[in-house]
């Protein structure tokens, strides 16, 4: 009876973890540039002395979905999206370099260029600061040009160039904060082949329909495992009753 309980218990526990991952993806179905996390179930034998007769279920992250989201036209001057592969370099809360696909940029009261979540955008010379302007334009290579306040529309100046990188997917790891970093802790080099488009945003790559179906499937799996636990309990009680009668 303990074998049945152990398998059902671990299955229920890991199903809840899988449900948490799926629900997190579903909650970010409308988050700009979001990359869905992937997870999978595996069977694993229980380590220890004795005969290998116990196997339990585990759910582990298998990486993230590297498919690009849809490009949505916004017409907003500060919205950018990467065409194809690549990342926008930003400064993480710990001061180190990290990467994102979210191009919903903003300029704070100090002129610092940040993402919608407040991470400073990094250029060739560090975090980017934009002087007061009347218009702003992002070129395909990430260069930022402005018409400074008090200047005529035909007078433009290049302020900085956003650092765009393109490391291999296998070289980056996803953080709990949603930012990506190099596995070895280094900074990825700039890549001139990465191109951006202005006035557009990349949507989340979460497939809402698939996530909803997965949520229902996991809920049914959990119910089945809880039912198995209850059945094991009932069988144990019946066996004990038989032993008392004997």
C-alpha positions in Angstrom: 0.0 0.0 0.0 2.8 2.4 0.7 4.0 2.1 -2.9 0.7 3.3 -4.2 0.6 6.1 -1.7 4.2 7.2 -2.5 3.7 7.3 -6.3 0.3 9.1 -6.0 1.7 11.6 -3.4 4.7 12.5 -5.5 2.6 12.7 -8.6 0.2 15.2 -7.0 3.0 17.3 -5.6 4.8 17.6 -9.0 1.6 18.2 -10.8 1.0 21.3 -8.6 4.5 22.5 -9.6 3.7 22.0 -13.3 0.5 23.9 -12.8 2.3 26.8 -11.2 4.6 27.0 -14.3 1.7 26.9 -16.7 -0.3 29.4 -14.7 2.7 31.8 -14.7 2.9 31.5 -18.5 -0.8 32.1 -18.8 -0.6 35.1 -16.5 2.0 36.6 -18.9 0.1 36.0 -22.1 -0.1 39.8 -22.6 3.4 40.7 -21.3 5.5 42.3 -23.9 8.4 40.1 -25.1 7.6 37.3 -22.7 9.2 33.9 -23.3 7.1 31.0 -22.0 8.9 28.6 -19.6 8.9 24.9 -20.6 8.6 22.0 -18.1 8.2 18.2 -18.4 7.5 15.2 -16.2 10.1 12.5 -15.7 10.1 9.2 -13.7 12.9 8.7 -11.3 13.9 5.8 -9.1 14.2 6.4 -5.4 17.8 6.3 -4.3 18.8 4.3 -1.3 19.6 0.8 -0.1 17.4 -2.1 -0.8 15.6 -3.3 -3.9 14.9 -0.6 -6.5 11.1 -0.9 -6.3 10.1 2.7 -5.8 9.7 5.2 -8.7 8.4 8.7 -8.3 7.4 11.5 -10.6 9.4 14.7 -11.0 8.6 17.9 -12.9 11.6 20.0 -14.0 12.1 23.0 -16.2 13.4 22.1 -19.7 14.2 25.6 -20.7 12.1 28.2 -22.4 10.2 28.7 -25.7 12.5 30.5 -28.1 9.8 31.3 -30.7 9.3 35.0 -31.4 6.0 36.6 -30.5 3.8 38.5 -33.0 4.9 42.0 -34.0 2.2 44.5 -33.2 2.2 48.0 -34.7 1.7 50.7 -32.1 2.9 53.9 -33.8 4.5 55.0 -30.5 8.0 56.5 -31.0 9.5 54.8 -28.0 8.3 51.3 -28.9 10.8 49.0 -30.6 10.9 45.3 -31.4 13.7 43.0 -32.6 13.3 41.5 -36.0 14.3 37.9 -35.8 16.9 36.7 -33.3 18.6 39.0 -30.7 18.2 40.7 -27.4 18.2 44.2 -26.0 20.8 44.8 -23.3 19.6 46.2 -20.0 21.0 46.8 -16.5 19.6 44.3 -14.0 18.8 45.4 -10.4 22.2 43.9 -9.3 24.0 46.3 -11.7 25.0 43.6 -14.1 24.1 43.2 -17.7 21.0 41.2 -18.7 18.9 40.8 -21.8 15.2 41.2 -22.7 12.9 41.3 -25.7 10.6 43.9 -24.2 10.9 47.0 -26.2 8.2 49.2 -24.5 10.8 51.9 -23.7 10.3 55.0 -21.5 12.3 58.0 -20.6 12.2 58.9 -16.9 12.4 62.4 -15.4 16.2 62.3 -15.4 16.3 61.4 -19.1 17.3 57.8 -18.6 16.0 55.3 -21.2 14.4 52.4 -19.5 12.2 49.4 -20.3 8.5 49.4 -19.2 9.6 47.6 -16.0 12.2 50.2 -15.2 15.4 48.4 -16.3 17.9 50.9 -17.7 18.7 50.3 -21.4 22.4 49.8 -22.1 24.3 51.4 -25.0 27.8 51.2 -26.2 28.9 53.5 -23.4 26.7 52.2 -20.5 23.1 53.2 -19.5 21.6 55.5 -22.0 20.6 59.1 -21.2 18.5 61.1 -23.7 18.6 64.9 -23.7 15.4 66.9 -23.9 13.9 66.5 -27.4 11.0 67.3 -29.6 11.2 64.1 -31.6 13.0 60.8 -31.4 13.8 58.1 -33.9 15.3 54.6 -33.6 17.3 53.3 -36.6 17.4 49.6 -37.5 20.9 49.2 -35.9 19.6 50.6 -32.6 21.0 54.1 -33.1 18.9 56.8 -31.3 18.5 60.1 -33.1 16.7 63.2 -31.7 15.8 66.7 -32.7 16.8 68.6 -29.6 14.5 71.1 -28.0 14.9 74.5 -29.6 16.3 73.0 -32.9 14.7 72.9 -36.3 13.1 69.6 -37.5 15.9 69.2 -40.1 18.6 69.2 -37.4 19.1 65.7 -35.9 21.8 64.4 -33.6 22.7 60.8 -32.8 22.6 60.3 -29.0 23.6 56.7 -28.5 23.2 53.2 -29.9 21.3 50.5 -28.0 23.5 47.5 -27.4 21.9 44.6 -29.3 23.3 41.1 -28.8 22.7 37.7 -30.3 24.1 34.9 -28.2 23.1 31.3 -28.8 20.0 30.1 -27.0 22.1 27.5 -25.3 24.4 30.2 -23.8 21.7 32.1 -22.0 19.7 31.3 -18.9 16.4 32.7 -17.7 16.3 34.4 -14.3 13.4 34.5 -11.8 13.0 38.2 -12.7 12.2 37.4 -16.3 15.5 38.7 -17.6 18.1 36.5 -19.4 21.8 36.3 -18.7 24.8 34.5 -20.0 25.3 31.2 -18.3 29.0 31.9 -17.7 28.3 35.3 -16.2 30.0 37.3 -19.0 28.6 40.1 -21.1 27.6 39.1 -24.6 29.3 41.1 -27.4 27.3 43.5 -29.6 26.1 42.0 -32.8 25.7 44.3 -35.9 23.3 41.8 -37.6 20.5 42.3 -35.0 17.9 44.7 -36.4 15.0 46.5 -34.7 11.8 48.1 -35.9 10.4 51.2 -34.4 6.7 51.8 -33.6 6.2 48.1 -33.0 6.2 45.7 -30.0 6.7 42.0 -29.7 3.9 40.2 -28.0 4.3 37.3 -25.6 4.9 33.9 -27.3 2.5 32.2 -24.9 -0.2 30.2 -26.8 -3.3 31.0 -24.6 -5.4 28.1 -26.0 -2.6 25.6 -25.4 -2.0 26.9 -21.9 -5.7 26.6 -21.0 -5.8 23.0 -22.3 -2.7 22.2 -20.3 -4.3 23.7 -17.2 -7.3 21.5 -17.5 -5.2 18.4 -18.2 -3.1 19.1 -15.1 -6.2 19.6 -13.0 -7.5 16.3 -14.0 -4.2 14.6 -13.4 -4.2 16.0 -9.8 -7.7 14.8 -9.2 -6.8 11.3 -10.4 -3.8 11.2 -8.1 -5.8 12.4 -5.1 -8.4 9.7 -5.9 -5.6 7.1 -5.9 -4.5 8.3 -2.4 -8.1 8.0 -1.2 -8.4 4.5 -2.7 -5.1 3.5 -1.0 -6.5 4.8 2.3 -9.8 2.9 1.8 -7.9 -0.3 0.9 -5.7 0.0 4.0 -8.7 0.5 6.2 -10.5 -2.6 4.6 -7.3 -4.7 5.1 -7.1 -3.7 8.7 -10.7 -4.6 9.3 -10.2 -8.0 7.8 -7.2 -8.6 10.0 -9.2 -7.6 13.1 -12.0 -10.0 12.1 -9.4 -12.8 11.6 
